[in-house]
Amino acid sequence: TEDEAIGSGLRDRSHIEEMLRLATAEPSAEFSGAIKRLLNIYHKSIKPMEQVFKYNELRQHEVTDGEITSKPMVLFLGPWSVGKSSMINYLLGLHGTPQELYTGAEPTTSEYTVIMHGERFRTIEGIVMAADSSRSFSPLEKFGQGFLERLVGIEMPHKLLERVTFVDTPGIIENRKQQERGYPYNDVCQWFIDRADLIFLVFDPTKLDVGGELEMLFRQMKGRESQIRLILNKADSLSTQDLMRVYGALFWSMAPLVNVTEPPRVYVSSFWPQDYAPDTSRELFMKEEISLLEDLNQVVENQIENKIAFIRQHAIRVRIHALLVDRYLQTYYDKLGWFGDPYEVFQDVVNDPDKYYIFKSILAKSNVSKFDLPDKDAYQDFFGVNPISNFKQLSQHCSWTDGCLLEKIEKAISHELPALLSSVTKSSEAPTPCEEKPKNRWRKQ
């Protein structure tokens, strides 16, 4: 009870169960049906184009069935010893249990720890996780043995983990070179950032250290700003006046790194089981904690909408890539008739695409935003590995039985995925007879 919690110096946790609706039923049949339809659209209309034009070699982002069917992922990033592991222990109620994640003042988490649901408590080696193709972690194999030794999975039976997966990451150590870690740290972070539904960037107000490694992380999170939440943890370790100063300093140091009109939401509280320090703003901290739990709950509630939006965004990128490869091919064959030397023509087209208006023509002819265009240099590397002669033009990827690849992906982007999204949204917004569903404050009403 609450009185016992206060007497023991620990906080009451009942609001966590309540806010995250952990007592509610399993995912509905509609949810399973929507996931099946999403998988079907992906395999029928998007994946064939992806494979024919080798999209995953351009962006290193292969979408797997495990990823489409996986639970929402919450990623914890931030400098070392800011309380990332303690926060996970607090949310899951692991404090004082054998399952508790190890915490301490020195850099303690040197691994990527994936905390997920399982029938019983067990630890899974990274090598085993990567070998299991039914999980969404099999693509991590490409980061090598050095990384897999630093990847660990923890399974445990828990109501919250039935709905979400937590990923605890090694702390950012600003004066350490990437090579010293023994694996491509930035590439691994990018893999998790690309797949995270919510990114908690945790800071300790007594040591705000914004250096090169953190700046690099922010560059990697470009385009994912809506998923980022800044957390000023251990807030009861400062006086209210000092806390206000730190809050201002945090925004001041983050402003150049986050180039968006609306800054990320900042939560100020102390996310661990101990009671708040005396004479601190406990009411404010409690309100902030409840807001953060609402935020987390929203991600769980909207997971199918987020997956559909993610697959649609992926399809748009695949389509742009196919249009660009097609344009490179067309230009190559047009010029080849004049010059004759295939190697020279190919080098000329790939090294100077602007001379042939390759990227500009895509913007002019198709409904593509210039912000969605990939980097021109990426195509030099792409064609360095995949000779241009390996590809056929889009017009040749048509058959009597299956139709054209381009038409299928365009239909998925403009009709099938939006129709699936609106059917899911309608069914989730229909209020039950006895209670009206609370409005989603993140969705435009």
The 8 nearest C-alpha neighbors of each residue, nearest first, counted from 0:
[[1, 3, 2, 4, 11, 13, 5, 12],
 [0, 2, 4, 11, 3, 5, 10, 12],
 [3, 1, 5, 4, 0, 6, 11, 7],
 [4, 2, 6, 0, 1, 5, 7, 9],
 [3, 5, 9, 1, 7, 10, 2, 6],
 [4, 6, 8, 2, 7, 3, 9, 10],
 [7, 5, 3, 4, 8, 2, 9, 1],
 [6, 8, 4, 9, 5, 3, 10, 2],
 [9, 7, 5, 274, 6, 273, 4, 10],
 [10, 8, 273, 4, 274, 7, 272, 5],
 [11, 9, 274, 4, 272, 273, 5, 12],
 [10, 12, 1, 4, 13, 9, 0, 5],
 [13, 11, 14, 15, 10, 16, 92, 272],
 [12, 14, 15, 16, 11, 17, 1, 0],
 [13, 15, 17, 16, 12, 18, 11, 289],
 [16, 14, 18, 17, 13, 12, 19, 292],
 [17, 15, 21, 13, 19, 14, 18, 20],
 [16, 18, 14, 20, 15, 19, 13, 21],
 [19, 17, 15, 20, 16, 14, 292, 293],
 [18, 20, 21, 296, 16, 17, 15, 292],
 [21, 19, 17, 18, 22, 23, 16, 296],
 [20, 22, 16, 19, 23, 158, 159, 17],
 [21, 23, 20, 24, 16, 158, 17, 19],
 [24, 22, 21, 20, 25, 19, 26, 158],
 [23, 25, 26, 22, 27, 21, 20, 158],
 [24, 26, 27, 23, 161, 162, 28, 22],
 [27, 25, 30, 24, 28, 31, 29, 162],
 [26, 28, 30, 29, 25, 31, 24, 32],
 [27, 29, 31, 30, 32, 26, 33, 25],
 [30, 28, 32, 27, 31, 33, 423, 426],
 [29, 31, 33, 27, 28, 32, 26, 34],
 [32, 30, 28, 34, 33, 29, 35, 27],
 [33, 31, 29, 35, 30, 34, 28, 36],
 [32, 34, 36, 30, 35, 31, 29, 37],
 [33, 35, 37, 31, 36, 32, 38, 30],
 [36, 34, 32, 38, 37, 33, 39, 31],
 [37, 35, 39, 33, 38, 34, 40, 32],
 [36, 38, 34, 40, 39, 35, 33, 41],
 [39, 37, 41, 35, 36, 40, 42, 34],
 [38, 40, 36, 42, 37, 41, 43, 35],
 [41, 39, 37, 43, 38, 44, 42, 36],
 [40, 42, 45, 38, 39, 43, 44, 46],
 [43, 41, 46, 39, 40, 44, 45, 38],
 [42, 44, 40, 41, 39, 45, 46, 47],
 [43, 45, 408, 407, 40, 41, 42, 46],
 [46, 44, 41, 408, 48, 47, 314, 42],
 [45, 47, 49, 42, 48, 41, 50, 44],
 [48, 46, 50, 49, 45, 51, 44, 43],
 [49, 47, 51, 46, 50, 45, 52, 404],
 [48, 50, 46, 54, 47, 52, 53, 51],
 [51, 49, 53, 47, 48, 52, 46, 54],
 [50, 52, 48, 53, 49, 47, 390, 54],
 [51, 53, 50, 54, 49, 321, 48, 390],
 [54, 52, 50, 55, 51, 56, 49, 57],
 [55, 53, 49, 57, 56, 52, 317, 58],
 [54, 56, 59, 58, 57, 60, 61, 53],
 [57, 55, 54, 59, 53, 58, 381, 60],
 [58, 56, 55, 54, 381, 59, 377, 53],
 [57, 59, 55, 60, 56, 54, 61, 377],
 [60, 58, 55, 56, 57, 61, 54, 190],
 [61, 59, 58, 55, 62, 190, 56, 54],
 [60, 62, 55, 59, 63, 138, 58, 54],
 [61, 63, 60, 66, 64, 67, 65, 55],
 [64, 62, 66, 65, 61, 67, 135, 138],
 [63, 65, 67, 66, 68, 62, 38, 135],
 [66, 64, 135, 134, 63, 68, 133, 67],
 [65, 67, 135, 69, 63, 64, 68, 62],
 [68, 66, 64, 65, 69, 63, 306, 38],
 [67, 69, 65, 66, 64, 34, 70, 38],
 [70, 68, 66, 65, 67, 71, 135, 134],
 [69, 71, 163, 162, 164, 72, 68, 302],
 [72, 70, 163, 196, 164, 302, 299, 69],
 [71, 73, 164, 195, 196, 165, 163, 70],
 [74, 72, 197, 165, 195, 198, 196, 164],
 [73, 75, 198, 166, 199, 195, 165, 197],
 [76, 74, 199, 167, 166, 198, 200, 168],
 [77, 75, 200, 168, 199, 201, 74, 170],
 [76, 78, 201, 200, 170, 171, 202, 79],
 [79, 77, 171, 170, 172, 81, 80, 202],
 [80, 170, 78, 106, 81, 171, 77, 172],
 [79, 81, 82, 104, 106, 105, 78, 103],
 [82, 80, 203, 202, 79, 83, 78, 201],
 [81, 83, 85, 80, 84, 86, 232, 201],
 [84, 82, 86, 85, 81, 75, 87, 201],
 [83, 85, 87, 86, 82, 100, 88, 102],
 [86, 84, 88, 82, 87, 83, 271, 89],
 [85, 87, 89, 83, 270, 84, 88, 271],
 [86, 88, 84, 90, 89, 85, 91, 83],
 [89, 87, 93, 85, 91, 86, 90, 92],
 [88, 90, 86, 92, 271, 87, 91, 272],
 [91, 89, 87, 92, 88, 86, 15, 93],
 [90, 92, 88, 89, 93, 87, 159, 157],
 [93, 91, 89, 94, 90, 88, 12, 272],
 [92, 94, 88, 99, 96, 91, 98, 95],
 [95, 93, 96, 92, 99, 88, 89, 272],
 [94, 96, 93, 99, 97, 98, 92, 88],
 [95, 97, 98, 93, 99, 94, 92, 100],
 [96, 98, 99, 95, 93, 94, 100, 120],
 [99, 97, 96, 93, 100, 120, 94, 95],
 [98, 100, 93, 96, 97, 94, 88, 101],
 [101, 99, 84, 102, 88, 98, 85, 93],
 [100, 102, 99, 103, 107, 84, 108, 85],
 [103, 101, 107, 84, 100, 85, 104, 108],
 [102, 104, 105, 107, 80, 101, 106, 82],
 [105, 103, 80, 106, 102, 107, 79, 81],
 [104, 106, 103, 107, 80, 79, 102, 108],
 [107, 105, 79, 80, 108, 104, 170, 103],
 [108, 106, 105, 109, 103, 102, 101, 80],
 [109, 107, 169, 110, 106, 170, 168, 111],
 [108, 110, 169, 107, 111, 149, 106, 170],
 [111, 109, 149, 108, 150, 169, 112, 168],
 [110, 112, 168, 150, 167, 149, 151, 169],
 [111, 113, 151, 167, 166, 152, 110, 150],
 [112, 114, 166, 152, 165, 153, 115, 151],
 [115, 113, 153, 165, 164, 152, 154, 166],
 [116, 114, 154, 164, 160, 153, 113, 117],
 [115, 117, 160, 154, 155, 156, 161, 157],
 [118, 116, 154, 155, 156, 119, 115, 120],
 [117, 119, 156, 155, 116, 120, 154, 157],
 [120, 118, 155, 117, 156, 121, 154, 116],
 [119, 121, 155, 154, 156, 117, 118, 122],
 [122, 120, 154, 153, 119, 123, 155, 117],
 [121, 123, 153, 152, 154, 124, 151, 120],
 [124, 122, 152, 151, 153, 125, 121, 127],
 [123, 125, 151, 127, 126, 152, 128, 122],
 [126, 124, 150, 147, 128, 151, 127, 148],
 [125, 127, 129, 124, 128, 147, 130, 148],
 [126, 128, 130, 124, 125, 129, 131, 123],
 [129, 127, 125, 131, 130, 126, 136, 124],
 [128, 130, 137, 126, 127, 136, 131, 140],
 [129, 131, 127, 128, 137, 132, 126, 140],
 [132, 130, 128, 133, 129, 134, 137, 127],
 [131, 133, 134, 137, 130, 135, 129, 65],
 [134, 132, 65, 131, 135, 64, 137, 136],
 [135, 133, 65, 132, 136, 131, 137, 128],
 [134, 136, 65, 66, 137, 69, 133, 63],
 [137, 135, 134, 129, 138, 139, 128, 132],
 [136, 138, 129, 139, 132, 135, 130, 140],
 [139, 137, 140, 136, 141, 129, 61, 135],
 [140, 138, 141, 137, 136, 142, 129, 147],
 [139, 141, 138, 142, 129, 143, 137, 147],
 [140, 142, 139, 143, 138, 144, 137, 146],
 [143, 141, 140, 139, 146, 183, 182, 144],
 [144, 142, 141, 145, 146, 140, 147, 182],
 [143, 145, 147, 146, 148, 142, 140, 126],
 [146, 144, 143, 148, 147, 182, 181, 149],
 [145, 147, 149, 148, 144, 182, 143, 142],
 [148, 146, 125, 150, 144, 149, 126, 145],
 [147, 149, 146, 145, 150, 125, 144, 126],
 [150, 148, 110, 146, 147, 111, 151, 145],
 [151, 149, 125, 111, 147, 110, 148, 112],
 [150, 152, 125, 112, 124, 123, 111, 113],
 [151, 153, 113, 123, 112, 122, 114, 124],
 [154, 152, 122, 114, 121, 113, 123, 115],
 [153, 155, 117, 115, 116, 121, 120, 114],
 [156, 154, 120, 117, 116, 119, 157, 118],
 [155, 157, 117, 118, 116, 119, 120, 158],
 [158, 156, 160, 159, 155, 116, 161, 91],
 [157, 159, 161, 160, 21, 156, 162, 22],
 [160, 158, 161, 162, 157, 21, 163, 91],
 [159, 161, 116, 163, 162, 157, 158, 115],
 [162, 160, 158, 159, 116, 163, 157, 115],
 [161, 163, 160, 159, 70, 299, 158, 164],
 [162, 164, 160, 71, 70, 72, 161, 159],
 [165, 163, 72, 115, 160, 114, 73, 71],
 [166, 164, 73, 114, 113, 72, 74, 167],
 [167, 165, 113, 74, 112, 75, 114, 73],
 [166, 168, 112, 75, 111, 113, 74, 165],
 [169, 167, 111, 76, 75, 170, 166, 110],
 [170, 168, 109, 108, 110, 111, 171, 167],
 [171, 79, 169, 78, 77, 172, 168, 106],
 [170, 172, 78, 79, 77, 173, 169, 212],
 [173, 171, 175, 174, 170, 78, 79, 212],
 [172, 174, 175, 212, 210, 171, 211, 213],
 [173, 175, 172, 176, 210, 212, 211, 171],
 [174, 176, 173, 172, 177, 179, 180, 178],
 [177, 175, 178, 179, 174, 180, 173, 172],
 [176, 178, 179, 180, 184, 175, 183, 181],
 [179, 177, 180, 176, 181, 182, 183, 184],
 [180, 178, 181, 177, 176, 175, 182, 184],
 [179, 181, 178, 177, 182, 184, 176, 183],
 [180, 182, 179, 178, 145, 183, 146, 177],
 [181, 183, 146, 180, 145, 184, 178, 142],
 [184, 182, 186, 185, 187, 177, 142, 181],
 [185, 183, 187, 186, 182, 188, 177, 180],
 [186, 184, 188, 187, 183, 189, 216, 177],
 [187, 185, 189, 183, 188, 184, 190, 142],
 [186, 188, 190, 184, 189, 185, 183, 191],
 [189, 187, 185, 191, 190, 186, 192, 184],
 [188, 190, 192, 186, 187, 191, 193, 185],
 [191, 189, 187, 193, 188, 192, 186, 194],
 [190, 192, 194, 188, 193, 189, 195, 187],
 [193, 191, 189, 195, 194, 190, 188, 220],
 [194, 192, 190, 191, 195, 189, 223, 220],
 [193, 195, 191, 192, 196, 190, 72, 66],
 [196, 194, 72, 192, 197, 73, 193, 191],
 [195, 197, 72, 71, 73, 226, 194, 198],
 [196, 198, 226, 73, 195, 227, 74, 199],
 [199, 197, 227, 74, 226, 73, 228, 75],
 [200, 198, 75, 228, 201, 229, 74, 76],
 [199, 201, 76, 229, 77, 230, 228, 75],
 [200, 202, 230, 77, 199, 229, 76, 231],
 [203, 201, 231, 81, 232, 230, 204, 77],
 [202, 204, 81, 205, 232, 206, 231, 233],
 [205, 203, 206, 207, 245, 231, 202, 234],
 [204, 206, 203, 207, 237, 236, 245, 233],
 [207, 205, 204, 203, 208, 202, 81, 78],
 [208, 206, 204, 209, 203, 205, 202, 249],
 [207, 209, 206, 210, 78, 173, 213, 202],
 [210, 208, 213, 207, 252, 211, 214, 173],
 [211, 209, 213, 173, 212, 208, 214, 174],
 [210, 212, 214, 213, 215, 173, 209, 174],
 [211, 213, 215, 214, 173, 210, 216, 171],
 [212, 214, 216, 215, 211, 210, 209, 217],
 [215, 213, 211, 217, 216, 212, 210, 218],
 [214, 216, 218, 212, 213, 217, 211, 219],
 [217, 215, 213, 219, 214, 218, 220, 212],
 [218, 216, 220, 214, 219, 215, 256, 213],
 [219, 217, 215, 216, 220, 221, 214, 256],
 [218, 220, 216, 217, 221, 189, 215, 192],
 [221, 219, 217, 223, 218, 222, 216, 224],
 [222, 220, 223, 218, 219, 224, 217, 257],
 [221, 223, 224, 220, 225, 219, 218, 226],
 [222, 224, 220, 221, 225, 226, 227, 193],
 [225, 223, 227, 226, 222, 221, 220, 263],
 [224, 226, 223, 227, 263, 222, 228, 197],
 [227, 225, 197, 224, 223, 198, 196, 228],
 [226, 228, 198, 224, 225, 263, 199, 197],
 [229, 227, 199, 264, 263, 265, 200, 198],
 [230, 228, 265, 200, 199, 201, 264, 266],
 [231, 229, 201, 266, 265, 232, 200, 202],
 [230, 232, 267, 202, 266, 203, 204, 201],
 [231, 233, 269, 234, 268, 203, 230, 202],
 [234, 232, 269, 235, 236, 203, 268, 231],
 [235, 233, 268, 232, 269, 236, 237, 267],
 [234, 236, 237, 233, 276, 279, 275, 269],
 [235, 237, 234, 233, 238, 276, 205, 204],
 [238, 236, 235, 242, 241, 234, 239, 204],
 [237, 239, 241, 240, 242, 279, 236, 235],
 [240, 238, 242, 241, 243, 237, 279, 280],
 [239, 241, 243, 242, 238, 244, 237, 245],
 [242, 240, 244, 238, 243, 239, 237, 245],
 [241, 243, 239, 245, 244, 240, 237, 246],
 [242, 244, 246, 240, 241, 245, 239, 247],
 [243, 245, 241, 247, 242, 246, 248, 240],
 [244, 246, 248, 242, 247, 243, 249, 204],
 [245, 247, 243, 249, 244, 248, 242, 250],
 [248, 246, 244, 250, 245, 249, 251, 243],
 [249, 247, 245, 251, 250, 246, 252, 244],
 [250, 248, 246, 252, 251, 247, 245, 253],
 [251, 249, 253, 247, 248, 252, 254, 246],
 [250, 252, 248, 249, 254, 253, 247, 255],
 [251, 253, 249, 250, 254, 248, 255, 209],
 [254, 252, 250, 256, 251, 255, 249, 257],
 [253, 255, 256, 251, 257, 252, 250, 258],
 [256, 254, 253, 257, 258, 252, 251, 250],
 [257, 255, 253, 254, 217, 258, 214, 218],
 [258, 256, 254, 255, 259, 253, 217, 262],
 [259, 257, 256, 255, 260, 254, 262, 221],
 [260, 258, 261, 257, 262, 224, 263, 254],
 [259, 261, 262, 258, 257, 263, 254, 224],
 [260, 262, 259, 263, 258, 264, 225, 224],
 [263, 261, 259, 260, 264, 257, 254, 258],
 [264, 262, 228, 227, 265, 261, 229, 224],
 [263, 265, 228, 229, 262, 266, 227, 230],
 [266, 264, 229, 230, 228, 263, 267, 231],
 [267, 265, 230, 287, 231, 229, 268, 264],
 [268, 266, 231, 230, 234, 287, 232, 284],
 [269, 267, 284, 234, 232, 270, 287, 266],
 [268, 270, 233, 232, 234, 271, 235, 284],
 [271, 269, 86, 268, 232, 89, 233, 272],
 [270, 272, 89, 86, 273, 85, 269, 88],
 [271, 273, 9, 10, 89, 274, 270, 94],
 [274, 272, 9, 271, 10, 8, 275, 276],
 [273, 275, 10, 9, 8, 276, 272, 5],
 [276, 274, 235, 277, 281, 273, 279, 269],
 [275, 277, 235, 279, 274, 278, 236, 281],
 [278, 276, 279, 275, 235, 281, 274, 280],
 [279, 277, 276, 280, 281, 238, 275, 235],
 [280, 278, 277, 281, 235, 276, 238, 239],
 [279, 281, 283, 282, 284, 278, 239, 235],
 [280, 282, 284, 283, 279, 285, 275, 235],
 [283, 281, 285, 284, 280, 286, 287, 279],
 [282, 284, 286, 280, 281, 285, 287, 268],
 [285, 283, 268, 281, 287, 282, 286, 288],
 [284, 286, 288, 282, 287, 283, 281, 289],
 [287, 285, 289, 283, 288, 284, 290, 282],
 [288, 286, 290, 284, 285, 289, 266, 283],
 [287, 289, 285, 291, 290, 286, 284, 292],
 [288, 290, 292, 286, 291, 287, 293, 285],
 [291, 289, 287, 293, 288, 292, 294, 286],
 [290, 292, 294, 288, 293, 289, 295, 287],
 [291, 293, 295, 289, 294, 290, 296, 18],
 [294, 292, 296, 290, 291, 295, 297, 289],
 [293, 295, 291, 297, 292, 296, 290, 298],
 [296, 294, 292, 298, 297, 293, 291, 299],
 [295, 297, 293, 299, 298, 294, 19, 292],
 [296, 298, 300, 294, 295, 299, 301, 293],
 [297, 299, 301, 295, 296, 300, 302, 294],
 [298, 300, 296, 302, 297, 301, 162, 71],
 [301, 299, 297, 298, 302, 296, 303, 304],
 [302, 300, 298, 304, 299, 303, 297, 305],
 [301, 303, 305, 299, 304, 300, 298, 306],
 [302, 304, 306, 305, 301, 307, 30, 34],
 [305, 303, 307, 301, 306, 302, 420, 308],
 [304, 306, 302, 308, 303, 307, 309, 301],
 [307, 305, 309, 303, 308, 304, 302, 310],
 [306, 308, 310, 304, 309, 305, 311, 303],
 [307, 309, 311, 305, 306, 310, 312, 304],
 [308, 310, 306, 312, 307, 311, 305, 313],
 [311, 309, 313, 307, 312, 308, 314, 306],
 [312, 310, 314, 308, 313, 309, 412, 307],
 [313, 311, 315, 309, 314, 310, 308, 316],
 [312, 314, 310, 316, 311, 315, 309, 317],
 [315, 313, 311, 317, 316, 312, 45, 310],
 [316, 314, 318, 312, 313, 317, 319, 311],
 [317, 315, 319, 313, 314, 318, 320, 312],
 [316, 318, 314, 320, 315, 319, 49, 321],
 [317, 319, 321, 315, 320, 316, 314, 322],
 [320, 318, 322, 316, 321, 317, 323, 315],
 [319, 321, 317, 323, 318, 322, 316, 324],
 [322, 320, 318, 324, 323, 319, 325, 52],
 [323, 321, 325, 319, 320, 324, 326, 318],
 [322, 324, 326, 320, 325, 321, 319, 327],
 [325, 323, 327, 321, 326, 322, 328, 320],
 [326, 324, 322, 328, 392, 323, 327, 321],
 [325, 327, 323, 329, 328, 324, 330, 322],
 [326, 328, 324, 330, 325, 329, 331, 323],
 [329, 327, 331, 325, 326, 330, 324, 332],
 [328, 330, 326, 332, 331, 327, 333, 325],
 [331, 329, 333, 327, 328, 332, 326, 334],
 [330, 332, 328, 334, 329, 333, 335, 327],
 [331, 333, 335, 329, 334, 330, 328, 336],
 [334, 332, 330, 331, 335, 336, 329, 337],
 [335, 333, 331, 336, 337, 332, 330, 338],
 [334, 336, 332, 339, 338, 337, 333, 331],
 [335, 337, 334, 339, 338, 333, 332, 331],
 [338, 336, 335, 334, 339, 333, 340, 344],
 [339, 337, 335, 340, 336, 334, 344, 341],
 [338, 340, 335, 336, 337, 341, 344, 334],
 [339, 341, 343, 342, 338, 344, 335, 345],
 [342, 340, 344, 343, 345, 339, 335, 338],
 [343, 341, 345, 344, 340, 346, 347, 339],
 [344, 342, 346, 345, 340, 341, 347, 338],
 [345, 343, 347, 341, 346, 342, 348, 340],
 [344, 346, 342, 348, 343, 347, 341, 349],
 [347, 345, 343, 349, 344, 348, 350, 342],
 [346, 348, 344, 350, 345, 349, 351, 343],
 [347, 349, 345, 352, 351, 346, 350, 344],
 [350, 348, 346, 351, 347, 352, 379, 345],
 [351, 349, 347, 348, 346, 352, 379, 376],
 [350, 352, 353, 348, 349, 354, 347, 355],
 [351, 353, 354, 355, 357, 348, 349, 350],
 [354, 352, 356, 355, 351, 357, 358, 359],
 [353, 355, 352, 356, 351, 357, 348, 347],
 [354, 356, 353, 352, 357, 348, 330, 351],
 [357, 355, 353, 359, 354, 360, 358, 352],
 [358, 356, 355, 360, 352, 359, 353, 326],
 [357, 359, 361, 360, 356, 362, 353, 323],
 [360, 358, 356, 362, 361, 357, 363, 353],
 [359, 361, 363, 362, 357, 358, 356, 364],
 [362, 360, 358, 364, 359, 363, 365, 357],
 [363, 361, 359, 360, 367, 364, 365, 369],
 [364, 362, 360, 361, 365, 359, 366, 367],
 [365, 363, 361, 362, 360, 366, 367, 359],
 [366, 364, 367, 361, 362, 363, 360, 322],
 [365, 367, 368, 362, 364, 363, 361, 319],
 [368, 366, 362, 365, 369, 371, 361, 319],
 [367, 369, 370, 371, 362, 366, 372, 365],
 [368, 370, 371, 372, 367, 362, 359, 358],
 [371, 369, 368, 372, 373, 367, 222, 374],
 [370, 372, 369, 368, 373, 367, 316, 319],
 [371, 373, 369, 370, 374, 368, 319, 367],
 [374, 372, 371, 375, 377, 320, 370, 316],
 [373, 375, 377, 376, 372, 378, 371, 379],
 [376, 374, 377, 378, 373, 379, 352, 358],
 [377, 375, 379, 378, 374, 380, 350, 373],
 [376, 378, 380, 375, 374, 379, 381, 57],
 [379, 377, 381, 380, 376, 375, 382, 349],
 [378, 380, 376, 382, 381, 377, 349, 383],
 [381, 379, 383, 378, 377, 382, 384, 376],
 [380, 382, 378, 383, 379, 384, 57, 385],
 [383, 381, 385, 384, 386, 379, 380, 378],
 [382, 384, 380, 381, 385, 379, 386, 378],
 [385, 383, 382, 381, 386, 380, 56, 379],
 [384, 386, 382, 383, 381, 387, 389, 388],
 [387, 385, 388, 382, 389, 384, 383, 390],
 [386, 388, 389, 390, 385, 382, 328, 345],
 [387, 389, 386, 390, 391, 385, 328, 382],
 [390, 388, 387, 386, 385, 391, 52, 51],
 [391, 389, 388, 387, 392, 52, 51, 328],
 [392, 390, 395, 393, 389, 396, 388, 325],
 [391, 393, 325, 394, 395, 390, 328, 396],
 [392, 394, 396, 395, 325, 391, 405, 321],
 [393, 395, 392, 396, 397, 403, 391, 405],
 [396, 394, 393, 392, 397, 391, 403, 398],
 [397, 395, 393, 394, 403, 404, 398, 392],
 [396, 398, 403, 402, 395, 404, 394, 399],
 [397, 399, 402, 401, 400, 403, 396, 395],
 [400, 398, 402, 401, 397, 403, 396, 395],
 [399, 401, 398, 402, 397, 403, 404, 396],
 [402, 400, 398, 399, 403, 397, 404, 407],
 [401, 403, 398, 397, 399, 400, 404, 406],
 [404, 402, 397, 406, 405, 396, 407, 398],
 [403, 405, 407, 406, 396, 48, 408, 397],
 [406, 404, 408, 407, 403, 409, 393, 318],
 [405, 407, 409, 403, 404, 408, 410, 402],
 [406, 408, 410, 44, 404, 405, 409, 411],
 [407, 409, 411, 44, 405, 410, 45, 406],
 [410, 408, 412, 406, 411, 407, 413, 405],
 [409, 411, 407, 413, 414, 408, 412, 406],
 [410, 412, 415, 408, 409, 414, 416, 413],
 [413, 411, 409, 410, 311, 416, 414, 408],
 [412, 414, 410, 411, 409, 415, 417, 416],
 [415, 413, 410, 417, 411, 416, 418, 412],
 [414, 416, 411, 418, 417, 419, 410, 413],
 [415, 417, 419, 418, 411, 414, 412, 420],
 [418, 416, 420, 419, 414, 415, 421, 413],
 [419, 417, 415, 421, 416, 420, 414, 422],
 [420, 418, 416, 422, 417, 421, 415, 423],
 [421, 419, 417, 423, 418, 422, 424, 416],
 [420, 422, 424, 418, 423, 419, 425, 417],
 [421, 423, 419, 425, 420, 424, 418, 426],
 [424, 422, 420, 426, 421, 425, 427, 419],
 [425, 423, 421, 427, 422, 426, 428, 420],
 [426, 424, 422, 428, 423, 427, 421, 429],
 [425, 427, 423, 429, 428, 424, 422, 29],
 [428, 426, 424, 425, 429, 423, 430, 436],
 [427, 429, 425, 426, 430, 424, 436, 438],
 [428, 430, 426, 427, 425, 431, 436, 435],
 [431, 429, 435, 436, 428, 432, 434, 427],
 [430, 432, 434, 433, 435, 429, 436, 428],
 [433, 431, 434, 430, 435, 429, 436, 428],
 [432, 434, 431, 435, 430, 436, 429, 437],
 [435, 433, 431, 432, 436, 430, 437, 429],
 [434, 436, 430, 431, 437, 433, 432, 429],
 [435, 437, 430, 438, 434, 428, 431, 429],
 [438, 436, 435, 439, 430, 428, 440, 434],
 [439, 437, 440, 436, 428, 444, 442, 441],
 [440, 438, 441, 442, 437, 297, 444, 443],
 [439, 441, 442, 438, 443, 444, 297, 437],
 [442, 440, 439, 443, 297, 444, 438, 294],
 [441, 443, 439, 440, 444, 438, 301, 297],
 [444, 442, 441, 440, 439, 438, 424, 428],
 [443, 442, 440, 439, 438, 441, 428, 424]]
